[in-house]
Amino acid sequence: MLLPSALADDINCNGPITGKTIDGNIKVSGGTCTITGSRIKGNIEVERGGRLVLRSSTVEGNIEAKNSYGFSVINGNLLLENGAGAEVRSNMVDGNLEFENNRGRLLLSGNQVDGDVECEGNRWTYSFSNNRVGGDREGQCRSWR
């Protein structure tokens, strides 16, 4: 995907985005969207069949992933919903981190979450280590340390 250095409109992503500033939103609906060294001023929505890989990038909006996953600096909330499992490692989340109705294995390691970590309706095995949570741990996440 060949993109100019800055984009104002919403885009669909199913390939690499490197070193760009995106003023709009990104939708990942199929394939893998790999964002490296970029600044996303809008939201990212990952739909069924999509995978997001976020490296050394800043997202000023929210990331919402349904039935999918893969992430860096998130200046909003990260919601993982209806997925088959997730690994969330070494991220900075300025907002809340929410897990809803997921199944499978969850690994949450080495993250800094300034808001709450909320878990509800999940069927999983999990590993929770070396995370700093500035807010509350709620629901199924309440006992995580």
N, C-alpha and C positions, 0 to 999 in steps of 0.2 A: 504494500500500500504506500503510495507516494503522496506525502502531505506537505503543504507549505509549513513554515516554521510556527505560525499561529493560526488557529481556526476559531471562528466565532459560532459556527452552527453546530448542531448536534450531529454526531457521526456514529455509524455502525463500525465496529472493529472486529476483524477476524484475522489479524496479522500483527506485525510489529509497529509500534509507535515509539520513536526514539528522539529525545531532545526537542520535544514540541511543547508549546503552550496551547491548551485547548480551553477556550472560553465557554464552550457549551457542554452538553452532556455526552456521555459515551454509552452505547448499548452494545453488549456482547451477547449475540444470540446463537452463534454456532461457531465452532472452532475455538482456537486459542488466541486471545488478545494479549500481547506482551507489551507492557508499557515500561520504558526504561528512561531514566533521567528526564522526566517530563513533569509538567505542572498542569493539573486538571482543575479548572476553576468551577466546574459543574459537578454533577453526580455521575456515578457509574452504576449501571444496572446490568447484572449478569443473569441471563435467562437460561432455561433448561437447554442443556447441550453446549453451553458456553463455558469457557474457563478463562479466568483472569490471572495473569502473572504480573505483579507490580514490583518493580525494582528501582530503588533510589529515586522515587517519585513522590510528589505531594499531591494529595487530593483534597481540595478545599470543601467539597460537598460530601455527600454520603455515598457509601458503597452498599448496594443491596444485591445480594446473591441468592437466587432461588434455584435449588436443585443443582448447584455447581460450586466451585471455589478456586483459589491459589494466591499474596499482598505485600507496606513500607511506612510512610507517614500518612496518616489519615486525619485530616482536620475536620472531621465530622463523626458520624456514627457508622459502625460496621454491623450490618444485620446479615446473618447467615440463616437461611430459612429453607426447610424441606430438602436438605441435602443428604447425601449418602455418607458423609464424613468430611472432615476438614483438618488442615494443618494451618495454624496461625502462629508464625514464629517471628520473633525479632521485629515487631512493628510498634509504632507509636500511634495510639489512637487518642485524639483529643476529646472525643465524645464518648458515647457508650458502645459497648460490645454486646450484641444480643444474639443468642442462639435459640431458634424456635423450631420445634417439630423436625429435628434432624435425627438420622439413624446412622449407625456405623461408629467408627472411631473418631474421636476428637483429640487433637494434640494442641495445647495452648502453652507455649513456652517462650520465655524471654521477652515478653511484651510489656509495654507501659501503657496502661489505660487510665486516662485522667478522669473519666466518668465511671458509670456503673458497669458491672458485668451481670447480665440478666439471662437466665436459662429457663425455658418453659417447654414442656411437651416433648422432650428429647428421649430417644431410646438409643443409648450408646455406651461404649466404654470410653473412658477419658484419661488423659494425662495432663495435669496442670502443674507446671513447675516454673520457678524463677520469674514470676510475673509480678508487676507492681500495679495495684488497683487503687486509684485515688478516691473512688466512690464506694458504693455498696456492692456486695455480692448478693444477688437475689435469686429466689426460686431454687432450682436444682444446683446452682452455683454457690449457694450460701455457705457450704462447708469447705469450699476450696481454699487452700492456703498456699 
